[in-house]
């Protein structure tokens, strides 16, 4: 039984570690740049689901040529700022079909509720203000309720 558990855990860890091997952006940043975002990303729920750097930041994750990978023609936007952050998140988080593909139970109407709140009306908060970036954990009722009362 113990061998079986070790085998299952090893397989899970291998699959998680390999989930981004096809992401040239992640691989290059991990091997050559060594930035904080790349260090944190393997713990992120998006990484674990196989969502690539290019899925949020644009560009061509299949190219090992930096000029091509980070080309505006390939949709590269770099690090979004201000309201662009929310726009990037909403590309998936406001679409039932996309969220359903990942088995998410997150209500895609959350952004409308946020915008109607005092925090959303102030236009100083974005998705990453509360959820962070590159180290986002799968939400739970407990963590979301704690956040609600902490704000």
Secondary structure, 3 states (H helix, E strand, C coil): CHHHHHHHHHHHHHHHHHCCCCCHHHHHHHHHHCCHHHHHHCCCHHHHCCCCHHHHHCCCCCCCCHHHHCCHHHCCCCCCCCHHHHHHHHHHHCCHHHHHHCCCCCCCCHHHHHHHCHHHHCCCCCHHHHHCCCCCCCCCHHHHHHHHHHC
